[in-house]
């Protein structure tokens, strides 16, 4: 795991990142591609943390690369699951996506063909105890702000860790080879509006579902890139 702040870690699971918040037990933000449970638990143990301490799973959205192992990890840890209400009903039914449109550009075509190879439409159904809405505050790290950022998914949610100066941006956009739109959106125009909504907040670092952290006045960098 890569330490981002004293209480936040990035967990690389191949083509996607998950995150671990260490406060009042462990909170896992997203759960990776299918079959990643053992990788998540092994990474936690290597960092000296106990997977049994996972108390919460926050799913930033329903797509399978972020939600596939939620049911399995919940079963093994009794963690409570959080997700935005717009995606929660589908997650509970085992549905992991709505129709998506490929973002224009050669790089996105290559990523889709070589890495994504078509979305995964189903996941193991998982009960969502905490159905989130824009502006909710999760009582960790002095208060984590829920920022509803639709576009990539109707229920896509970013998390503002004010005390840490970090935005967990998930698939709001990507930072693989520089800042860029995500490869797929349900509605890219709405996605751009959501990027600018998040960028109007104040954070020094942003971390993403795909790519590396963006450090140093990250909110301003997002505004400059996507305005």
N, C-alpha and C positions, 0 to 999 in steps of 0.2 A: 504494500500500500504506500502511496505517496502522501506525505503529510502536507496539507495545504495551510492549515492553521493549527493552533494547539488542540483544537477539538474537532477538526474536520480532516478527513482523509479521502483521497481518490483511489478507487479500487479498479484497476484495469482488468477487464474480462474479454480480452481479444479486441474485437472491433467496437466495443462499447464500454463506457465507464459507469460504474456505480459509485456511491459515496457512503461513508460511514461518519455519523455524528456521535461523539463520545460525550454524553451528558445524560445523567439519570439512566444508566444503562446504555445500550447501543441502539442507534436508529439507522436502519439501512435504507438509503434512498436509491430505489430501483434495484433490480435483481438479475439483470443480464440475459443473455441468450439461453435457449433451452439447454439443460444439462449443466448449468453453471453453479449449482448449489455447492458441490464439493470444492470448487475453486474459491468461492466466497468464504467458506468455512476455513479452508487451508490458509488463505491470506490473513484472515483474522488471527488464527493461531500463531502464524509466523510473526505477527506484530505483537504477540503477547496478550491477545484478547480472546475471550471465550465466546463462541457462537451462541451459547445458551443465554448470554446476556442481551441478545437482540430482543428488545421490547416492542419495537415499532418498525413497520415497513411502509415507507412513503413512496407511492408510485407516481412519478411525474406525468405519466400518460399510459395508455393501454397497449401500445405497440409491443410485440413479442420480445424484441431485444431488450426491453426494459422491465417486462412484467412476467416473463415465462416461469420463473422459479418462485414466485410469490407464494403460491399455494403450498409448495413443498417446504419452503422455509418456515412458513406459518405453522404447518403441521408439526415441524420439529422443535419449534421454539415457543409456540403459543403467542406469537407477536400479534399486535393489532395492526390492521392494514388501513392506510389512509389513501384516498384518491379523490380527485375532483368529481363532483356528482355527475357531470356530463359523461364521464368515462366509467364510473363505478358500476352502473347497471350492466354494461357490456362485459366488464371484467367478471362480474358475478355469474354471467351466463357463459363465460369461457370464450368470448369474442375479443379478438385483439386488433381490430382495425376497421376503418371505414375506407371507402374508395380514396385513393391517393393519386396525385399528379406529379410527374417527374419535373423537377426544377430545370429550366433550360441550361445548356452548357455541356461541353464535351466531358469535363471532369465528372459531372453528375451521371452522364450516360455510362462512363466507365465504372464508377462506383456501383451503380445499380446492376450492371452486367456481371462484374467480377466479385462483388462483396454481398450485395443484398440478394440478388437472384430471385426477386419476387418476394413480397411480404408474406409472413406467416399469419394466417387468419385466425388461428385458435390457440388458446392456452388452457391450462387446467383452471377451471372455475375457482375463484377465491372470494370469500366473504369480505366485504369492505365495511368495517365498523365505523370508520370516520369519513364521512362524505364532505369534502372541502368545498369552500366557496371563496371567491375573490375577497381578499382583506382579512380572512381568518388569521389568527395568530396561534401557532403551535407553541406550547409552553416549554420550550427548550432554549438554551443559550440566551436566556433573558427575553425570548420571544422571536420566533421565526415567522416572517410574514409570507402568507400565501398570495402569489401573484398569478391570477388566471391569465394565461397567454395563449389563446386559441390560434389555430392556423395550421400548425403541424398536426394537431389533433384537437377536436372540440373541447376536450377536457385537459389540454396540456397546461401544466402548472410549473412555474418557476418558484424558487424559494429564496427569500432574502434573509440572510443571516446578518442582521445589522451589527451585532456585537463583534462579528468576525470580519466585517467589511466585504462579504462574499455573496455573490448571486450564484446559486445552483441553477444554471440556465437550461440544463437538459438538452432537448432538441429544438429549442427556440431558434437557434442557428448553430453553426459548427465552427470549430477552430482547428481544422486538420492541416490545411495549407493556407494559413491566413484566415481571417474572418470571412465567412460565406454563409449564404442561405443553406439550410438543410437540404438534403437530396430530394426529399419528398414532402409534400404538404397536402392537406385536405383543401386548403385555400391559402395560396401564397400571399395574396394581397392582405388578407387578415393576419397572416404570419408577420408581415412587415410591420403592420400596426402594433402587433404585440411586442416585437423587438423594441420599437420606439417607446412603448409604454414602460417596458422594463428599464430601458436605458434612461428614462427620466428620473429613476431612483438613483441613489448614491451608493456606489460600491467600488472598491479598489481592485477586486479580483472577480473574475467570472470563470466558472468551470462548466464543462459541457459533457453531454452524453457521448460525443465523438470529437476526439482531438485533445489538445493540451490546454492547461489553464491560460487565461489571458490576464496578465498582471500589470498593474500600474494604471490608475484612473480608467478602469475597464468600462465603467458606464459611459464616460466621455468617448472612449474608442468606439463603442457600439453606436453612439449617436452620430459620430463623424462618418462611420462606414455606411450606415443604412439611411441617413437622412436624405 
